[in-house]
Amino acid sequence: MIRAAGVAEVTDTDFETEVLGSELPVLVEFTADWCPPCRQMKPVLTALAAEEGERLKVVQLDVDTNPLTTNAYRVLSMPTFMVFRGGEPVRSMVGARPKRRLLEELTDVL
């Protein structure tokens, strides 16, 4: 998987620990190597992780290699962004978006 710098990759195996058990809110990008809009989001996620790292954990999950988590959250389109807080999904957004819009959409969960 093509990872964004400063953004951890999570898997079916460690999703519960890394995302559901996180102290911070977590933004998960459900992504795939074959998805052009996902690649487009790489610099946005890198910048978001660098700027908001103290308030928000940013991770990526490859849908092709992690079908259990992908199916559990009924992710059908890439990229799908889900925000988890206290082990629960609190926001879901589908499709690539500019950083400013993504930050606006995250305001109430941060």
N, C-alpha and C positions, 0 to 999 in steps of 0.2 A: 504494500500500500504506500502511496505517496503521502507522507506525513507533512503537516505544517510544522515549522520550527517552534519548539516550546510547547507543542501540543502532544500529549501522551496518547498512545493507542490503547484502547481497552478491548477485551475479548469476552466471549460468553463466560469464560472461566473466572475472570476477575471483575466483571461488571458490578456484581453485588458489593464487593469490597470497595472498589475505586469510585463508583458512582452513587449507589444507594447508601453506602456507609460514610460518604464524605461529609465533613463538617461544613464545607462551603457549598453554595449552590453549584451545580455542574451543568455546563452546556455540552451536550453530546451531539456531534455531527455524525449521522448515519451516512456513510459514504461508500464509494466504489471506485476502483481504478479506471473503469471504462466510462465514467460519468464526467463529461466536460464541465458542467456547472460546478461539480465538486472540486475539480482542479482550480477553477476560477476562485473558489472560496479560500484557497490555501493562504494567500497573503492577508486576507481579512482575519482569518482565525489566528495567524501568527501575531498580528498586531493586537488583536483582542486579548490574547493570552498574555502578551507583554504588558499591556496597559492595565488590565483588570485582574491580573493574577492574584492579587491579595484578596479580592472580593469574589472571584469567580474562577472555578476550575474549568478548563476547556479540554475536551478529549474527542477522539475520533474512533468510530467503530466501523470496521469493514463489513458490509452486509453479506458479502459473498462467503466469508470465512466464519461468520458468526450468526448462523441462521436462528439459533434459539432466542437470542435477545431481539433480533430483528422481527421475528414472528410474534414474540411476546408483546411487543409494543405496536404491532400491526403497521410496521413501516412498509410502504409500498412505493414511494417515490424518493429519488435521490436528487439533491441532498435533503434530508429531513433533519431539522434541529429540534432537540428536545431539551428543556431545562428541568432538572430534577432538584428538588429541595426537600431535605428530610426524608429521602428515600422514595418520594412520590414525584411523578411527572406533573409539572405545574404549567407548562407552556409548550406548544408544538407549532413549528413553522416549517413550511415546505418551500424549497426553491432557493436559488442563489439570491443574495441581496447585498447591497453596498454596506460597508461597515457602519455608517451613520444610521441607516435604517435598522440594522441589527441591534445596535446599542439602544435605540429608541424602544425597540420591542422588548429589550431586557430590563429597562429601567425599573419596572414595578417588581421584578423578581430579585433584583440586587439589593 
